[in-house]
Amino acid sequence: MKAGPSLEEIRRHNLGTLLRHVHISGSLSRAVLTDRMGLNRSTILGLVSELASAGLVREELPRDTGRAGRPSLVVRPESDQAYVLAFDVGVDRLIAARIGLGGAFLDRRETPLPPGHRSAAEVTEALAGFARQMVGAAREGSVCVGVGAAVRGTVRRLDGMVRAAPYVDWLDEEFGEDLTRRLGLGVPVTVENEASLGALAEHLRGAGAGCQDLVYLHGDIGIGGGIISGGHLLGGDAGYGGEVGHMVVNPRGGRRCGCGGRGCLEAEAGERALLEAAGLGPSATGREAVRAVVEAADRGDAGARGALHDIGDWLGIGVANLVNLLNPRTVLFGGTLREVFLGSAAQIRSRINTHALTPTREHLRLRVGALGDDAVLIGAAELAFSQLLVGPLEALARHAAVAGP
């Protein structure tokens, strides 16, 4: 017979659960925590006291109760004590942020990424330089507890190897190991596909909050996808799950895709397809060019409207396939697909109504992401916080010891 959890394991679990509630929801009263966790008041008091002693939370008066009498204390995350580093390796820029417990942005650095090949070693060195600056500027006594990095490509979960990132011309790059070595922080470094992290962020803090089954589609040069199923990020066997941009939607006579195939969703509905359909040459690239097409369509430009109609067709077929396969409650559009969706929503919905089974689409919601361009960074931060939220006191002590005096 398998022994049940020990009292210490239960305590550790409860500390992590309480900290997660405060980390995601922000200020919560003890009464709310008692109700959410199903524990008695004295147990909640003990857990809060332990986390407060470690500097991870604090109790204070609410800012405005609107009620007479003495207000109840609320528990807030202490953002300055424990923080993570989040990196976003974009198509045209590198972004780094220091993000505190509770999701507070404490520091942010950014640099353009010139078009063309940029080696993984150059990128990791640039990110390590940002990290040195941000850690050096952090409050004395604060502790870095993890690092999360987002890459637009296929990433192996085990070690952060980037198997393929066509838009920076990477193939089987040991990105995670190299970044860990260059950082030298002694904390876990986790690398994930950018769309998966966007899905995680929107699920926890954005337009998908409270939704247990959603699909997030992220537009950049290509199209990435992240899937939340039953409240969990779907990664597949090795972490490659969610590559919806390479779902074939036009097998006969489809456009050539960066993966080497033809007729993939990102080839038919991605940035290049939209700009070419709008009559723009190869020099037009990036989010501003996409936005310009959408704005032209809003002004009545026939070419721009036709381009969005065509792209909406292919995007709608792709979403219909996902709806039939996964039966999500919500499909979210992020990155440049936010603008594309707003300009072609009617066409997308028409294709879904035509190609998706009625039971799978009858409660479907189509939404734009709420976190904007920060969704990927926020998702990387949530990934980096995961160990702290499992065993808060142990993780904090371990990383504080590594950081030294």
C-alpha positions as CSV (number, residue, x, y, z in Angstrom):
1,M,0.0,0.0,0.0
2,K,1.2,3.5,-0.8
3,A,1.6,5.7,2.2
4,G,-0.3,9.0,2.3
5,P,1.4,12.3,2.3
6,S,3.2,13.3,5.4
7,L,2.3,16.4,7.4
8,E,5.4,18.2,6.0
9,E,4.3,17.4,2.4
10,I,0.8,18.7,3.1
11,R,2.2,21.9,4.7
12,R,4.5,22.4,1.7
13,H,1.6,21.9,-0.7
14,N,-0.6,24.3,1.1
15,L,2.2,27.0,1.2
16,G,2.6,26.7,-2.5
17,T,-1.2,26.7,-3.2
18,L,-1.7,29.8,-1.0
19,L,1.2,31.6,-2.7
20,R,-0.1,30.7,-6.1
21,H,-3.5,32.2,-5.3
22,V,-1.9,35.5,-4.2
23,H,0.6,35.5,-7.1
24,I,-2.1,35.2,-9.7
25,S,-5.0,37.0,-8.1
26,G,-3.2,39.7,-6.2
27,S,-4.6,41.0,-2.9
28,L,-6.8,38.5,-1.1
29,S,-8.3,38.5,2.3
30,R,-7.8,35.6,4.7
31,A,-11.5,34.8,4.4
32,V,-11.2,34.5,0.7
33,L,-8.2,32.2,1.0
34,T,-10.0,30.1,3.6
35,D,-12.9,29.7,1.2
36,R,-10.7,28.9,-1.8
37,M,-8.5,26.4,-0.1
38,G,-11.0,24.7,2.1
39,L,-8.9,25.1,5.2
40,N,-9.7,26.6,8.6
41,R,-8.8,30.1,9.7
42,S,-6.0,29.1,12.0
43,T,-4.3,27.1,9.3
44,I,-4.5,30.0,6.9
45,L,-3.1,32.3,9.5
46,G,-0.1,29.9,10.0
47,L,0.6,29.6,6.3
48,V,0.4,33.4,5.8
49,S,2.7,34.0,8.8
50,E,5.3,31.6,7.3
51,L,5.2,33.2,3.9
52,A,5.3,36.7,5.4
53,S,8.4,35.8,7.5
54,A,10.1,34.6,4.4
55,G,9.3,38.0,2.7
56,L,7.1,36.5,0.0
57,V,3.8,38.1,1.1
58,R,2.7,40.9,3.4
59,E,-0.5,41.7,5.2
60,E,-2.0,45.3,5.1
61,L,-5.2,47.2,5.2
62,P,-7.1,47.3,1.9
63,R,-6.9,50.5,0.0
64,D,-10.6,51.2,-0.1
65,T,-13.3,49.0,1.4
66,G,-16.4,51.2,1.1
67,R,-17.6,49.8,4.4
68,A,-17.9,51.1,7.9
69,G,-16.0,49.5,10.7
70,R,-12.5,48.0,10.9
71,P,-11.6,46.4,7.5
72,S,-10.0,43.0,7.3
73,L,-6.4,42.6,6.4
74,V,-5.5,41.5,2.9
75,V,-2.6,39.3,1.8
76,R,-0.5,40.8,-1.0
77,P,2.5,39.3,-2.9
78,E,5.8,40.9,-2.0
79,S,7.2,41.7,-5.5
80,D,10.6,42.9,-4.5
81,Q,11.8,39.8,-2.6
82,A,11.6,37.0,-5.2
83,Y,11.8,37.7,-9.0
84,V,12.4,35.9,-12.2
85,L,14.0,36.9,-15.5
86,A,11.9,36.5,-18.7
87,F,13.3,36.7,-22.2
88,D,11.6,36.9,-25.6
89,V,13.6,36.1,-28.7
90,G,11.4,37.8,-31.3
91,V,11.7,38.0,-35.0
92,D,12.9,41.6,-35.0
93,R,13.9,42.2,-31.4
94,L,15.2,40.8,-28.1
95,I,13.3,41.7,-24.9
96,A,14.3,41.0,-21.3
97,A,12.4,41.7,-18.2
98,R,12.8,41.3,-14.4
99,I,9.4,40.3,-13.1
100,G,8.5,40.1,-9.4
101,L,6.1,37.8,-7.6
102,G,2.5,38.8,-8.5
103,G,3.5,39.6,-12.1
104,A,4.9,43.1,-11.5
105,F,7.4,44.3,-14.1
106,L,10.4,45.6,-12.2
107,D,12.8,46.2,-15.1
108,R,12.8,45.9,-18.8
109,R,15.4,46.0,-21.6
110,E,15.0,45.7,-25.4
111,T,17.2,45.8,-28.5
112,P,16.4,45.4,-32.2
113,L,17.3,42.1,-33.9
114,P,18.5,43.0,-37.4
115,P,17.1,41.0,-40.3
116,G,18.9,37.9,-41.4
117,H,21.0,35.3,-39.6
118,R,21.8,35.9,-36.0
119,S,23.7,33.1,-34.2
120,A,22.3,31.5,-31.1
121,A,25.5,32.4,-29.3
122,E,25.1,36.1,-30.1
123,V,21.6,36.0,-28.8
124,T,22.4,34.2,-25.6
125,E,25.3,36.6,-24.9
126,A,23.0,39.6,-25.5
127,L,20.4,38.2,-23.1
128,A,23.1,37.4,-20.5
129,G,24.2,41.0,-20.8
130,F,20.7,42.2,-20.1
131,A,20.5,39.8,-17.2
132,R,23.7,41.2,-15.6
133,Q,22.3,44.7,-15.8
134,M,18.9,43.8,-14.3
135,V,20.3,41.6,-11.5
136,G,22.8,44.3,-10.6
137,A,20.0,46.8,-10.4
138,A,17.8,44.6,-8.2
139,R,17.2,45.5,-4.5
140,E,19.8,44.1,-2.2
141,G,18.6,40.9,-0.6
142,S,16.2,40.1,-3.4
143,V,16.5,36.7,-5.0
144,C,16.2,35.4,-8.6
145,V,14.3,32.1,-8.5
146,G,14.1,31.2,-12.1
147,V,14.5,32.1,-15.8
148,G,12.1,31.6,-18.7
149,A,12.8,32.2,-22.3
150,A,10.5,32.2,-25.4
151,V,11.7,31.3,-28.9
152,R,9.8,31.3,-32.1
153,G,10.5,27.8,-33.1
154,T,10.3,24.1,-32.1
155,V,11.8,23.6,-28.7
156,R,12.7,20.4,-26.9
157,R,11.2,20.6,-23.4
158,L,13.9,18.4,-21.7
159,D,16.9,20.7,-22.2
160,G,15.7,23.8,-24.2
161,M,17.3,22.7,-27.5
162,V,15.9,24.7,-30.4
163,R,15.3,22.0,-33.0
164,A,14.3,24.5,-35.6
165,A,13.7,28.3,-35.7
166,P,13.6,29.2,-39.4
167,Y,13.3,32.9,-39.0
168,V,16.6,33.2,-37.3
169,D,18.1,30.2,-39.2
170,W,18.7,28.0,-36.2
171,L,18.8,24.2,-36.4
172,D,19.4,22.0,-33.3
173,E,20.9,24.9,-31.3
174,E,21.7,24.1,-27.6
175,F,20.1,27.3,-26.6
176,G,18.9,26.4,-23.1
177,E,22.3,24.9,-22.1
178,D,24.2,27.9,-23.5
179,L,21.9,30.4,-21.9
180,T,22.2,28.6,-18.5
181,R,26.0,28.7,-18.8
182,R,26.3,32.3,-19.8
183,L,23.9,33.5,-17.1
184,G,25.7,31.5,-14.3
185,L,22.9,32.3,-11.8
186,G,22.4,28.7,-10.5
187,V,18.7,28.8,-11.1
188,P,16.4,26.7,-13.4
189,V,16.4,28.0,-17.0
190,T,13.4,26.9,-19.0
191,V,12.9,27.5,-22.8
192,E,9.5,27.2,-24.5
193,N,7.8,28.0,-27.8
194,E,6.5,31.6,-27.7
195,A,2.9,30.7,-28.6
196,S,2.7,28.1,-25.8
197,L,3.8,30.8,-23.4
198,G,1.3,33.3,-24.8
199,A,-1.4,30.7,-24.2
200,L,-0.2,30.2,-20.6
201,A,-0.2,33.9,-19.9
202,E,-3.7,34.5,-21.4
203,H,-5.0,31.5,-19.5
204,L,-3.7,32.8,-16.1
205,R,-3.9,36.6,-16.4
206,G,-5.6,37.5,-19.7
207,A,-8.6,37.0,-21.8
208,G,-8.6,33.3,-21.1
209,A,-8.6,33.6,-17.3
210,G,-10.9,31.0,-15.8
211,C,-11.2,29.1,-19.1
212,Q,-9.9,25.5,-18.9
213,D,-9.9,24.8,-22.6
214,L,-8.6,27.3,-25.0
215,V,-6.4,27.7,-28.2
216,Y,-4.1,30.7,-28.5
217,L,-2.9,31.7,-32.0
218,H,0.1,34.0,-32.2
219,G,1.0,35.8,-35.3
220,D,4.5,37.1,-36.1
221,I,6.1,36.3,-39.4
222,G,4.6,32.8,-39.0
223,I,1.7,31.5,-36.9
224,G,2.3,29.7,-33.6
225,G,-0.2,28.0,-31.4
226,G,-0.6,27.2,-27.7
227,I,-3.2,24.8,-26.3
228,I,-4.7,24.8,-22.8
229,S,-6.6,21.5,-22.2
230,G,-8.3,20.8,-18.9
231,G,-6.4,23.8,-17.4
232,H,-3.0,22.5,-18.4
233,L,-0.6,23.5,-21.2
234,L,-0.6,20.8,-23.8
235,G,3.0,20.0,-24.8
236,G,3.0,16.5,-26.2
237,D,5.6,13.8,-25.7
238,A,8.8,16.0,-26.0
239,G,7.3,19.5,-25.9
240,Y,6.6,20.0,-29.6
241,G,2.8,20.0,-29.3
242,G,0.8,23.0,-30.6
243,E,2.6,23.5,-33.9
244,V,-0.7,24.5,-35.5
245,G,1.0,26.8,-38.0
246,H,2.2,23.7,-39.8
247,M,-1.3,22.1,-40.0
248,V,-1.9,21.6,-43.7
249,V,-5.0,23.5,-44.9
250,N,-4.3,23.7,-48.7
251,P,-2.5,20.5,-49.8
252,R,-3.0,21.0,-53.5
253,G,-1.2,24.0,-55.0
254,G,-0.6,25.6,-51.6
255,R,2.1,28.1,-50.9
256,R,5.6,27.0,-49.9
257,C,6.2,27.1,-46.2
258,G,9.4,27.8,-44.3
259,C,9.2,24.3,-42.9
260,G,9.7,22.9,-46.5
261,G,6.1,21.8,-47.0
262,R,3.2,23.4,-48.9
263,G,-0.1,24.7,-47.8
264,C,0.6,25.1,-44.1
265,L,-1.7,27.4,-42.2
266,E,1.1,29.9,-41.6
267,A,2.0,29.9,-45.4
268,E,-1.6,30.6,-46.4
269,A,-2.6,33.0,-43.5
270,G,0.7,34.3,-42.2
271,E,2.3,37.8,-42.6
272,R,3.8,37.2,-46.0
273,A,0.6,35.9,-47.5
274,L,-1.4,38.9,-46.2
275,L,1.1,41.4,-47.5
276,E,1.5,39.8,-50.9
277,A,-2.3,39.6,-51.2
278,A,-2.5,43.3,-50.5
279,G,0.0,44.0,-53.3
280,L,3.0,44.8,-51.1
281,G,6.5,43.8,-52.1
282,P,9.1,41.9,-50.1
283,S,10.4,45.1,-48.5
284,A,7.2,45.4,-46.5
285,T,7.5,43.3,-43.3
286,G,6.7,43.3,-39.7
287,R,3.8,44.2,-37.5
288,E,3.5,47.8,-38.7
289,A,3.0,46.6,-42.3
290,V,0.3,44.2,-41.1
291,R,-1.4,47.0,-39.2
292,A,-1.2,49.3,-42.3
293,V,-3.1,46.7,-44.3
294,V,-5.8,46.4,-41.7
295,E,-6.1,50.2,-41.4
296,A,-6.3,50.6,-45.2
297,A,-9.2,48.0,-45.2
298,D,-10.9,50.0,-42.5
299,R,-10.7,53.1,-44.8
300,G,-12.3,51.1,-47.6
301,D,-9.3,50.1,-49.7
302,A,-10.5,47.3,-52.0
303,G,-7.2,45.6,-52.2
304,A,-6.7,45.5,-48.5
305,R,-10.2,44.3,-47.9
306,G,-9.7,41.5,-50.5
307,A,-6.5,40.5,-48.8
308,L,-8.1,40.2,-45.4
309,H,-11.0,38.3,-46.9
310,D,-8.6,35.7,-48.4
311,I,-6.6,35.4,-45.3
312,G,-9.7,35.1,-43.2
313,D,-10.8,32.2,-45.4
314,W,-7.7,30.2,-44.6
315,L,-7.5,31.2,-41.0
316,G,-11.1,30.2,-40.5
317,I,-10.5,26.8,-42.0
318,G,-7.6,26.3,-39.7
319,V,-9.6,27.3,-36.6
320,A,-12.5,25.0,-37.7
321,N,-10.0,22.1,-37.8
322,L,-8.8,23.0,-34.3
323,V,-12.4,23.4,-33.0
324,N,-13.3,19.9,-34.4
325,L,-10.2,18.3,-32.9
326,L,-10.0,20.0,-29.5
327,N,-13.5,21.5,-28.8
328,P,-12.1,24.6,-27.0
329,R,-14.3,27.0,-25.2
330,T,-12.3,30.0,-26.4
331,V,-9.9,30.7,-29.3
332,L,-7.7,33.7,-28.8
333,F,-5.8,35.7,-31.4
334,G,-2.5,37.4,-30.3
335,G,0.5,39.1,-31.9
336,T,-0.3,40.4,-35.4
337,L,-3.3,38.1,-35.5
338,R,-5.1,40.4,-33.2
339,E,-5.3,43.0,-36.0
340,V,-5.9,40.4,-38.7
341,F,-8.8,38.9,-36.7
342,L,-10.4,42.3,-36.1
343,G,-10.3,42.9,-39.9
344,S,-11.5,39.5,-41.0
345,A,-13.7,38.2,-38.1
346,A,-16.8,37.8,-40.3
347,Q,-15.0,35.6,-42.8
348,I,-13.3,33.5,-40.1
349,R,-16.7,33.0,-38.4
350,S,-18.3,32.0,-41.7
351,R,-15.7,29.4,-42.4
352,I,-16.0,28.0,-38.8
353,N,-19.8,27.8,-39.2
354,T,-19.3,25.9,-42.5
355,H,-16.6,23.5,-41.5
356,A,-16.8,22.9,-37.8
357,L,-19.3,20.5,-36.3
358,T,-22.3,22.1,-34.6
359,P,-21.7,20.6,-31.2
360,T,-18.0,21.7,-31.1
361,R,-18.8,25.3,-32.0
362,E,-22.1,26.0,-30.3
363,H,-20.4,27.6,-27.2
364,L,-17.3,28.8,-29.0
365,R,-15.9,32.3,-28.2
366,L,-13.5,34.1,-30.5
367,R,-11.5,36.8,-28.7
368,V,-8.4,38.9,-29.1
369,G,-5.7,38.5,-26.4
370,A,-5.8,40.9,-23.5
371,L,-2.1,41.1,-22.7
372,G,-0.9,42.6,-26.0
373,D,2.8,42.4,-26.9
374,D,3.7,41.4,-23.3
375,A,1.8,38.1,-23.4
376,V,4.9,36.1,-24.3
377,L,7.1,37.7,-21.6
378,I,4.4,37.1,-19.0
379,G,4.1,33.5,-20.0
380,A,7.9,33.1,-19.7
381,A,7.8,34.6,-16.2
382,E,5.0,32.2,-15.1
383,L,7.1,29.3,-16.4
384,A,10.1,30.6,-14.4
385,F,8.0,30.9,-11.2
386,S,6.8,27.3,-11.3
387,Q,9.4,25.9,-8.9
388,L,8.9,28.6,-6.3
389,L,5.1,28.0,-6.4
390,V,5.6,24.3,-5.7
391,G,7.9,24.6,-2.6
392,P,8.2,28.3,-1.7
393,L,10.4,28.2,1.4
394,E,12.7,25.5,0.0
395,A,13.1,27.2,-3.3
396,L,13.8,30.6,-1.8
397,A,16.3,29.3,0.7
398,R,18.1,27.3,-2.1
399,H,18.4,30.2,-4.5
400,A,19.3,32.6,-1.7
401,A,22.2,30.3,-0.8
402,V,23.4,30.2,-4.4
403,A,23.2,34.0,-4.7
404,G,25.3,34.4,-1.6
405,P,25.6,37.5,0.6
